[in-house]
Amino acid sequence: MTLHQIPNTIKTDSFWMPFTANRQFKKAPRLFSSAEGMHYTTVDGRKVIDGSAGLWCVNAGHGRKQIAAAVERQLMTLDFAPSFQMGHPLAFDFAERLAEIAPKGLDRVFFTNSGSESVDTALKIALAYHRANGQASRTRLIGRERGYHGVGFGGTSVGGMVANRRAFTTLLPGVDHIRHTHDLSRNAFAKDQPEHGAELADDLERLVGLHGAETIAAVIVEPVPGSTAVLPPPKGYLQRLREICDKHGILLIFDEVITGFGRLGTPFAANFFGVTPDLMTTAKGITNGTIPCGAVFASRKVHDGMMVGPENQMELFHGYTYSAHPTACAAGIATLDIYKDEGLLTRGATMAEYWRDTLHQLKGLPNVVDIRNCGLMGAVELAPRDGAVGARGYDVMVDCFNTGLYLRMSGDSFAMSPPLIVEKSHIDQMVSILGDAIKKVA
């Protein structure tokens, strides 16, 4: 037995943990030691059901030997190859496989290593595209309040989660935000897409009037914001946003880092909502969370618009050392094989109704002010304690962990989205544990 498997013996000082209250956590660490299927195992041997697919990324469940074997073979064959002026076959094979499942027209793929890198890449492509097409004045980027687009300077700038921005005052200039769509007064406890709020897309027209369409390069939104605890778009909202972008020559970017690869019961949210963006960012489920990898899907319009100038001239001065890393491509192809063989990219559609109805059974519990769902994404929002936002949520999260459920906390809300292999019995268990915790903490 290694030191890491023995409870309460590891030294925690050196690791500066991300998005964590480090001092609080290290007083009572919550540690996983292994995982298989739908469950994690803690260092003290307890089974904990994975209610959030890791960090929205383990779509096919844990411990997939097919992916591990593909990674091992690749490491023994070609451990690294550059993508700058060189290449390796798996990169092209992986891109072709991704193009096959992409929304129609989004069949040009640029590889990154994370969602944050995908977002910054898409923003840079948008700026470069307009410059290549004689519209260099289009430099403004538009995000949305409560949006999360990773932690790069570009993604943080267009992101709209206040705590993620507050400490980093030097963000990109020329960025603005449209209003978020969360409206408890009209849409509380809505099932699937809310009825009210499509007109909120018109806030983009306000910014066009303020700044001028000729200055705006792109608008980036999550089809369903996840990190701010699952905000399904009002009916007609995304369609309206697409129309406004087309009207003013603005590129529309969908951040599908969370919603991509089957999360809504379709390969991508663009398929689910019937709205195709000009650029689409992905990561997470692209390799089932096993190897860092991301990809930006570009339309032919954007890609071909960059293919200008002499053929010996680089079209885009951008990329990463590990873009299309051989092991990431091997993991990605193995992941796509599993998705295809087991029908996981659409399996969520068969579970969505049961997920929705079971989740909404928590309505009426103490302090529950909203329940939201879309596909296999769901959230439960609690009223905060007076003067202590997030305290009630933290206590519920810890109680869930102690009784066998891992889920994501965002303030006093809980975001859940299990692996796509989830069964009804798992959903029952998840909702039961969460319900008991809410009643206990209340």
C-alpha positions as a Python dict, from the first residue, in 0.01 Angstrom:
ca = {
    (1, 'M'): (0, 0, 0),
    (2, 'T'): (144, 336, -98),
    (3, 'L'): (147, 649, 111),
    (4, 'H'): (-124, 797, -110),
    (5, 'Q'): (-362, 514, -20),
    (6, 'I'): (-331, 556, 356),
    (7, 'P'): (-586, 800, 499),
    (8, 'N'): (-463, 1110, 678),
    (9, 'T'): (-93, 1046, 618),
    (10, 'I'): (-15, 1252, 309),
    (11, 'K'): (148, 1593, 328),
    (12, 'T'): (-77, 1855, 171),
    (13, 'D'): (130, 2173, 199),
    (14, 'S'): (308, 2176, -138),
    (15, 'F'): (10, 2138, -372),
    (16, 'W'): (-162, 2475, -434),
    (17, 'M'): (-502, 2348, -539),
    (18, 'P'): (-705, 2517, -815),
    (19, 'F'): (-1051, 2664, -749),
    (20, 'T'): (-1030, 2544, -388),
    (21, 'A'): (-1036, 2705, -46),
    (22, 'N'): (-696, 2552, 29),
    (23, 'R'): (-682, 2621, 403),
    (24, 'Q'): (-1031, 2486, 456),
    (25, 'F'): (-975, 2176, 241),
    (26, 'K'): (-644, 2080, 397),
    (27, 'K'): (-799, 2068, 745),
    (28, 'A'): (-1018, 1779, 625),
    (29, 'P'): (-905, 1652, 281),
    (30, 'R'): (-1151, 1471, 56),
    (31, 'L'): (-938, 1226, -142),
    (32, 'F'): (-1016, 980, -421),
    (33, 'S'): (-779, 689, -480),
    (34, 'S'): (-940, 500, -769),
    (35, 'A'): (-1242, 496, -998),
    (36, 'E'): (-1444, 249, -1202),
    (37, 'G'): (-1763, 290, -1398),
    (38, 'M'): (-1996, 528, -1215),
    (39, 'H'): (-1801, 542, -890),
    (40, 'Y'): (-1495, 683, -723),
    (41, 'T'): (-1330, 507, -428),
    (42, 'T'): (-1194, 722, -146),
    (43, 'V'): (-863, 661, 32),
    (44, 'D'): (-1056, 500, 317),
    (45, 'G'): (-1232, 259, 82),
    (46, 'R'): (-1578, 420, 50),
    (47, 'K'): (-1767, 416, -282),
    (48, 'V'): (-1882, 759, -400),
    (49, 'I'): (-2112, 791, -699),
    (50, 'D'): (-1984, 1039, -957),
    (51, 'G'): (-2267, 1285, -1003),
    (52, 'S'): (-2070, 1528, -1220),
    (53, 'A'): (-1870, 1305, -1457),
    (54, 'G'): (-1551, 1421, -1289),
    (55, 'L'): (-1545, 1780, -1407),
    (56, 'W'): (-1805, 1729, -1683),
    (57, 'C'): (-1550, 1520, -1872),
    (58, 'V'): (-1576, 1147, -1792),
    (59, 'N'): (-1865, 1094, -2032),
    (60, 'A'): (-1807, 721, -2086),
    (61, 'G'): (-1749, 642, -1720),
    (62, 'H'): (-1427, 566, -1538),
    (63, 'G'): (-1161, 302, -1593),
    (64, 'R'): (-1199, 248, -1965),
    (65, 'K'): (-928, -8, -2047),
    (66, 'Q'): (-969, 49, -2422),
    (67, 'I'): (-849, 408, -2383),
    (68, 'A'): (-565, 312, -2148),
    (69, 'A'): (-444, 46, -2391),
    (70, 'A'): (-450, 292, -2681),
    (71, 'V'): (-244, 542, -2481),
    (72, 'E'): (8, 274, -2380),
    (73, 'R'): (52, 157, -2741),
    (74, 'Q'): (98, 511, -2863),
    (75, 'L'): (357, 599, -2598),
    (76, 'M'): (560, 295, -2701),
    (77, 'T'): (529, 383, -3072),
    (78, 'L'): (555, 762, -3094),
    (79, 'D'): (570, 951, -2766),
    (80, 'F'): (580, 1298, -2917),
    (81, 'A'): (577, 1463, -3258),
    (82, 'P'): (552, 1835, -3333),
    (83, 'S'): (264, 1986, -3524),
    (84, 'F'): (465, 2292, -3634),
    (85, 'Q'): (566, 2228, -3997),
    (86, 'M'): (551, 1853, -3927),
    (87, 'G'): (279, 1604, -3852),
    (88, 'H'): (184, 1248, -3763),
    (89, 'P'): (-102, 1037, -3905),
    (90, 'L'): (-312, 1014, -3589),
    (91, 'A'): (-367, 1392, -3585),
    (92, 'F'): (-529, 1383, -3927),
    (93, 'D'): (-723, 1065, -3850),
    (94, 'F'): (-858, 1215, -3527),
    (95, 'A'): (-960, 1538, -3701),
    (96, 'E'): (-1147, 1340, -3967),
    (97, 'R'): (-1330, 1138, -3704),
    (98, 'L'): (-1432, 1454, -3521),
    (99, 'A'): (-1548, 1618, -3843),
    (100, 'E'): (-1777, 1319, -3906),
    (101, 'I'): (-1976, 1382, -3587),
    (102, 'A'): (-1959, 1764, -3591),
    (103, 'P'): (-2260, 1982, -3671),
    (104, 'K'): (-2286, 2017, -4047),
    (105, 'G'): (-2033, 2267, -4181),
    (106, 'L'): (-1807, 2273, -3874),
    (107, 'D'): (-1553, 2034, -4021),
    (108, 'R'): (-1220, 2213, -3980),
    (109, 'V'): (-1048, 2123, -3653),
    (110, 'F'): (-770, 2304, -3464),
    (111, 'F'): (-629, 2108, -3169),
    (112, 'T'): (-560, 2253, -2826),
    (113, 'N'): (-497, 2103, -2482),
    (114, 'S'): (-786, 2234, -2272),
    (115, 'G'): (-1109, 2427, -2279),
    (116, 'S'): (-929, 2744, -2178),
    (117, 'E'): (-693, 2708, -2472),
    (118, 'S'): (-983, 2631, -2704),
    (119, 'V'): (-1157, 2953, -2603),
    (120, 'D'): (-850, 3171, -2645),
    (121, 'T'): (-784, 3002, -2979),
    (122, 'A'): (-1138, 3067, -3104),
    (123, 'L'): (-1121, 3432, -2999),
    (124, 'K'): (-790, 3477, -3181),
    (125, 'I'): (-923, 3304, -3492),
    (126, 'A'): (-1223, 3536, -3491),
    (127, 'L'): (-1000, 3844, -3477),
    (128, 'A'): (-764, 3709, -3743),
    (129, 'Y'): (-1053, 3613, -3971),
    (130, 'H'): (-1193, 3965, -3982),
    (131, 'R'): (-848, 4112, -4041),
    (132, 'A'): (-784, 3869, -4326),
    (133, 'N'): (-1113, 3976, -4481),
    (134, 'G'): (-1046, 4349, -4472),
    (135, 'Q'): (-1243, 4425, -4156),
    (136, 'A'): (-960, 4498, -3914),
    (137, 'S'): (-1186, 4736, -3721),
    (138, 'R'): (-1372, 4433, -3580),
    (139, 'T'): (-1172, 4390, -3261),
    (140, 'R'): (-1440, 4389, -2991),
    (141, 'L'): (-1533, 4061, -2819),
    (142, 'I'): (-1870, 4010, -2650),
    (143, 'G'): (-1930, 3763, -2369),
    (144, 'R'): (-2225, 3713, -2138),
    (145, 'E'): (-2282, 3772, -1768),
    (146, 'R'): (-2243, 3453, -1563),
    (147, 'G'): (-2056, 3289, -1849),
    (148, 'Y'): (-1751, 3072, -1790),
    (149, 'H'): (-1493, 3038, -2066),
    (150, 'G'): (-1187, 2905, -1890),
    (151, 'V'): (-903, 3084, -1720),
    (152, 'G'): (-687, 3228, -1998),
    (153, 'F'): (-680, 3605, -2025),
    (154, 'G'): (-915, 3590, -2323),
    (155, 'G'): (-1157, 3350, -2157),
    (156, 'T'): (-1149, 3538, -1829),
    (157, 'S'): (-1216, 3865, -2011),
    (158, 'V'): (-1524, 3742, -2198),
    (159, 'G'): (-1633, 3536, -1897),
    (160, 'G'): (-1894, 3681, -1668),
    (161, 'M'): (-1850, 3507, -1333),
    (162, 'V'): (-1756, 3792, -1103),
    (163, 'A'): (-1528, 3603, -863),
    (164, 'N'): (-1325, 3469, -1154),
    (165, 'R'): (-1256, 3825, -1274),
    (166, 'R'): (-1232, 4036, -959),
    (167, 'A'): (-868, 3971, -864),
    (168, 'F'): (-734, 4005, -1219),
    (169, 'T'): (-790, 4369, -1303),
    (170, 'T'): (-568, 4369, -1612),
    (171, 'L'): (-798, 4193, -1858),
    (172, 'L'): (-839, 4239, -2232),
    (173, 'P'): (-963, 4580, -2345),
    (174, 'G'): (-1251, 4612, -2589),
    (175, 'V'): (-1469, 4348, -2422),
    (176, 'D'): (-1836, 4385, -2327),
    (177, 'H'): (-2110, 4155, -2200),
    (178, 'I'): (-2475, 4089, -2277),
    (179, 'R'): (-2719, 4006, -1998),
    (180, 'H'): (-2753, 3656, -1855),
    (181, 'T'): (-3078, 3463, -1886),
    (182, 'H'): (-3133, 3347, -1526),
    (183, 'D'): (-3477, 3481, -1422),
    (184, 'L'): (-3617, 3324, -1105),
    (185, 'S'): (-3915, 3559, -1104),
    (186, 'R'): (-4051, 3411, -1428),
    (187, 'N'): (-3877, 3076, -1478),
    (188, 'A'): (-3826, 2914, -1138),
    (189, 'F'): (-3866, 2533, -1151),
    (190, 'A'): (-3902, 2536, -1530),
    (191, 'K'): (-3854, 2196, -1684),
    (192, 'D'): (-3612, 2183, -1978),
    (193, 'Q'): (-3599, 2521, -2156),
    (194, 'P'): (-3770, 2815, -1983),
    (195, 'E'): (-4062, 2977, -2161),
    (196, 'H'): (-3955, 3334, -2092),
    (197, 'G'): (-3646, 3525, -2198),
    (198, 'A'): (-3585, 3489, -2571),
    (199, 'E'): (-3592, 3868, -2592),
    (200, 'L'): (-3278, 3885, -2378),
    (201, 'A'): (-3082, 3804, -2694),
    (202, 'D'): (-3176, 4153, -2811),
    (203, 'D'): (-2926, 4288, -2560),
    (204, 'L'): (-2672, 4228, -2835),
    (205, 'E'): (-2854, 4492, -3040),
    (206, 'R'): (-2794, 4734, -2754),
    (207, 'L'): (-2420, 4674, -2775),
    (208, 'V'): (-2428, 4706, -3152),
    (209, 'G'): (-2592, 5044, -3105),
    (210, 'L'): (-2338, 5143, -2841),
    (211, 'H'): (-2018, 5030, -3011),
    (212, 'G'): (-2112, 4988, -3378),
    (213, 'A'): (-2136, 4653, -3555),
    (214, 'E'): (-1820, 4735, -3751),
    (215, 'T'): (-1620, 4708, -3425),
    (216, 'I'): (-1753, 4371, -3304),
    (217, 'A'): (-1568, 4055, -3403),
    (218, 'A'): (-1752, 3783, -3217),
    (219, 'V'): (-2001, 3687, -2948),
    (220, 'I'): (-1923, 3384, -2731),
    (221, 'V'): (-2181, 3200, -2520),
    (222, 'E'): (-2224, 2860, -2365),
    (223, 'P'): (-2540, 2705, -2513),
    (224, 'V'): (-2612, 2585, -2159),
    (225, 'P'): (-2389, 2753, -1900),
    (226, 'G'): (-2259, 2485, -1666),
    (227, 'S'): (-2013, 2629, -1417),
    (228, 'T'): (-2269, 2882, -1295),
    (229, 'A'): (-2498, 2587, -1223),
    (230, 'V'): (-2683, 2494, -1543),
    (231, 'L'): (-2884, 2775, -1704),
    (232, 'P'): (-3083, 2630, -1996),
    (233, 'P'): (-3146, 2893, -2265),
    (234, 'P'): (-3501, 3027, -2296),
    (235, 'K'): (-3692, 2890, -2594),
    (236, 'G'): (-3588, 3076, -2908),
    (237, 'Y'): (-3299, 3258, -2741),
    (238, 'L'): (-3012, 3096, -2930),
    (239, 'Q'): (-3198, 3117, -3260),
    (240, 'R'): (-3249, 3488, -3203),
    (241, 'L'): (-2883, 3539, -3114),
    (242, 'R'): (-2782, 3363, -3437),
    (243, 'E'): (-3009, 3591, -3640),
    (244, 'I'): (-2867, 3907, -3484),
    (245, 'C'): (-2509, 3792, -3547),
    (246, 'D'): (-2591, 3718, -3911),
    (247, 'K'): (-2760, 4055, -3949),
    (248, 'H'): (-2450, 4243, -3834),
    (249, 'G'): (-2170, 4021, -3967),
    (250, 'I'): (-2065, 3909, -3619),
    (251, 'L'): (-1920, 3562, -3565),
    (252, 'L'): (-2106, 3340, -3318),
    (253, 'I'): (-1893, 3115, -3097),
    (254, 'F'): (-2046, 2831, -2894),
    (255, 'D'): (-1842, 2722, -2595),
    (256, 'E'): (-1924, 2350, -2589),
    (257, 'V'): (-1647, 2243, -2356),
    (258, 'I'): (-1917, 2112, -2120),
    (259, 'T'): (-2210, 2044, -2355),
    (260, 'G'): (-2007, 1865, -2622),
    (261, 'F'): (-1992, 1488, -2672),
    (262, 'G'): (-2335, 1370, -2569),
    (263, 'R'): (-2414, 1579, -2263),
    (264, 'L'): (-2759, 1678, -2396),
    (265, 'G'): (-2838, 1352, -2575),
    (266, 'T'): (-2697, 1475, -2905),
    (267, 'P'): (-2332, 1491, -3012),
    (268, 'F'): (-2326, 1867, -2946),
    (269, 'A'): (-2560, 2132, -2813),
    (270, 'A'): (-2562, 2287, -3160),
    (271, 'N'): (-2744, 1972, -3276),
    (272, 'F'): (-2980, 1978, -2979),
    (273, 'F'): (-3091, 2339, -3031),
    (274, 'G'): (-3067, 2340, -3411),
    (275, 'V'): (-2834, 2641, -3413),
    (276, 'T'): (-2493, 2621, -3580),
    (277, 'P'): (-2223, 2865, -3469),
    (278, 'D'): (-1927, 2982, -3676),
    (279, 'L'): (-1677, 2845, -3424),
    (280, 'M'): (-1723, 2584, -3152),
    (281, 'T'): (-1487, 2515, -2861),
    (282, 'T'): (-1453, 2169, -2708),
    (283, 'A'): (-1236, 1973, -2463),
    (284, 'K'): (-1329, 1759, -2157),
    (285, 'G'): (-1525, 1467, -2307),
    (286, 'I'): (-1309, 1461, -2619),
    (287, 'T'): (-1079, 1206, -2448),
    (288, 'N'): (-1313, 1103, -2166),
    (289, 'G'): (-1098, 1312, -1934),
    (290, 'T'): (-797, 1080, -1967),
    (291, 'I'): (-543, 1296, -2152),
    (292, 'P'): (-559, 1678, -2177),
    (293, 'C'): (-695, 1770, -2518),
    (294, 'G'): (-927, 2022, -2678),
    (295, 'A'): (-1040, 2122, -3023),
    (296, 'V'): (-1188, 2424, -3197),
    (297, 'F'): (-1431, 2342, -3477),
    (298, 'A'): (-1443, 2606, -3749),
    (299, 'S'): (-1689, 2662, -4030),
    (300, 'R'): (-1571, 2653, -4390),
    (301, 'K'): (-1643, 3026, -4405),
    (302, 'V'): (-1400, 3101, -4126),
    (303, 'H'): (-1136, 2847, -4227),
    (304, 'D'): (-1138, 2929, -4596),
    (305, 'G'): (-1145, 3300, -4517),
    (306, 'M'): (-805, 3253, -4354),
    (307, 'M'): (-654, 3068, -4650),
    (308, 'V'): (-534, 3385, -4823),
    (309, 'G'): (-199, 3522, -4935),
    (310, 'P'): (99, 3325, -5073),
    (311, 'E'): (83, 2949, -5016),
    (312, 'N'): (416, 2950, -4834),
    (313, 'Q'): (283, 3199, -4577),
    (314, 'M'): (145, 3081, -4240),
    (315, 'E'): (-226, 3155, -4226),
    (316, 'L'): (-249, 3165, -3845),
    (317, 'F'): (42, 3249, -3616),
    (318, 'H'): (-91, 3047, -3327),
    (319, 'G'): (-56, 2701, -3174),
    (320, 'Y'): (71, 2496, -2883),
    (321, 'T'): (365, 2262, -2831),
    (322, 'Y'): (121, 1984, -2750),
    (323, 'S'): (-140, 2057, -3018),
    (324, 'A'): (-248, 1716, -3151),
    (325, 'H'): (-18, 1531, -2911),
    (326, 'P'): (5, 1169, -3029),
    (327, 'T'): (-116, 1021, -2699),
    (328, 'A'): (-406, 1264, -2683),
    (329, 'C'): (-508, 1170, -3037),
    (330, 'A'): (-485, 801, -2951),
    (331, 'A'): (-700, 855, -2642),
    (332, 'G'): (-946, 1062, -2845),
    (333, 'I'): (-988, 804, -3119),
    (334, 'A'): (-1040, 528, -2862),
    (335, 'T'): (-1295, 749, -2688),
    (336, 'L'): (-1483, 810, -3014),
    (337, 'D'): (-1486, 434, -3075),
    (338, 'I'): (-1653, 379, -2737),
    (339, 'Y'): (-1905, 657, -2799),
    (340, 'K'): (-1994, 500, -3135),
    (341, 'D'): (-2000, 135, -3027),
    (342, 'E'): (-2216, 205, -2720),
    (343, 'G'): (-2431, 482, -2866),
    (344, 'L'): (-2329, 719, -2588),
    (345, 'L'): (-2353, 1041, -2788),
    (346, 'T'): (-2731, 996, -2801),
    (347, 'R'): (-2796, 778, -2496),
    (348, 'G'): (-2867, 1082, -2282),
    (349, 'A'): (-3186, 1141, -2480),
    (350, 'T'): (-3329, 814, -2347),
    (351, 'M'): (-3251, 910, -1987),
    (352, 'A'): (-3334, 1281, -1995),
    (353, 'E'): (-3701, 1255, -1901),
    (354, 'Y'): (-3634, 1030, -1603),
    (355, 'W'): (-3347, 1256, -1497),
    (356, 'R'): (-3572, 1563, -1520),
    (357, 'D'): (-3867, 1414, -1332),
    (358, 'T'): (-3654, 1263, -1055),
    (359, 'L'): (-3453, 1581, -1004),
    (360, 'H'): (-3768, 1792, -978),
    (361, 'Q'): (-3891, 1571, -692),
    (362, 'L'): (-3664, 1784, -471),
    (363, 'K'): (-3902, 2079, -512),
    (364, 'G'): (-4050, 2174, -178),
    (365, 'L'): (-3749, 2077, 32),
    (366, 'P'): (-3619, 2342, 276),
    (367, 'N'): (-3450, 2639, 106),
    (368, 'V'): (-3479, 2498, -248),
    (369, 'V'): (-3557, 2800, -469),
    (370, 'D'): (-3504, 2652, -813),
    (371, 'I'): (-3441, 2330, -1004),
    (372, 'R'): (-3315, 2335, -1363),
    (373, 'N'): (-3246, 2066, -1621),
    (374, 'C'): (-3151, 2018, -1984),
    (375, 'G'): (-3052, 1684, -2131),
    (376, 'L'): (-2840, 1510, -1867),
    (377, 'M'): (-2748, 1838, -1700),
    (378, 'G'): (-2924, 1952, -1385),
    (379, 'A'): (-2896, 2196, -1098),
    (380, 'V'): (-3058, 2260, -763),
    (381, 'E'): (-3035, 2611, -621),
    (382, 'L'): (-3070, 2689, -250),
    (383, 'A'): (-3136, 3020, -78),
    (384, 'P'): (-2814, 3148, 82),
    (385, 'R'): (-2775, 3200, 453),
    (386, 'D'): (-2788, 3560, 564),
    (387, 'G'): (-2445, 3716, 515),
    (388, 'A'): (-2285, 3383, 422),
    (389, 'V'): (-2328, 3311, 53),
    (390, 'G'): (-2205, 2961, -26),
    (391, 'A'): (-2197, 2838, 335),
    (392, 'R'): (-2515, 2633, 306),
    (393, 'G'): (-2400, 2496, -27),
    (394, 'Y'): (-2064, 2391, 114),
    (395, 'D'): (-2224, 2206, 405),
    (396, 'V'): (-2456, 2020, 168),
    (397, 'M'): (-2165, 1929, -62),
    (398, 'V'): (-1959, 1788, 225),
    (399, 'D'): (-2254, 1590, 361),
    (400, 'C'): (-2314, 1443, 14),
    (401, 'F'): (-1949, 1339, -10),
    (402, 'N'): (-1961, 1178, 332),
    (403, 'T'): (-2272, 980, 240),
    (404, 'G'): (-2161, 871, -107),
    (405, 'L'): (-2222, 1141, -371),
    (406, 'Y'): (-1977, 1369, -550),
    (407, 'L'): (-2132, 1676, -713),
    (408, 'R'): (-2019, 2023, -818),
    (409, 'M'): (-2093, 2321, -595),
    (410, 'S'): (-2133, 2675, -731),
    (411, 'G'): (-2212, 2904, -440),
    (412, 'D'): (-2539, 2768, -301),
    (413, 'S'): (-2623, 2576, -617),
    (414, 'F'): (-2532, 2222, -716),
    (415, 'A'): (-2458, 2121, -1072),
    (416, 'M'): (-2491, 1757, -1165),
    (417, 'S'): (-2431, 1572, -1488),
    (418, 'P'): (-2338, 1206, -1450),
    (419, 'P'): (-2144, 990, -1693),
    (420, 'L'): (-2354, 893, -1994),
    (421, 'I'): (-2355, 529, -1880),
    (422, 'V'): (-2584, 628, -1590),
    (423, 'E'): (-2879, 402, -1507),
    (424, 'K'): (-3208, 494, -1341),
    (425, 'S'): (-3092, 336, -1016),
    (426, 'H'): (-2792, 572, -1011),
    (427, 'I'): (-3019, 872, -1064),
    (428, 'D'): (-3243, 758, -778),
    (429, 'Q'): (-2941, 723, -550),
    (430, 'M'): (-2799, 1063, -644),
    (431, 'V'): (-3123, 1249, -586),
    (432, 'S'): (-3191, 1062, -262),
    (433, 'I'): (-2851, 1148, -115),
    (434, 'L'): (-2881, 1512, -221),
    (435, 'G'): (-3233, 1538, -82),
    (436, 'D'): (-3129, 1393, 253),
    (437, 'A'): (-2835, 1633, 272),
    (438, 'I'): (-3055, 1936, 199),
    (439, 'K'): (-3297, 1834, 475),
    (440, 'K'): (-3014, 1765, 718),
    (441, 'V'): (-2830, 2093, 658),
    (442, 'A'): (-3148, 2305, 657),
}
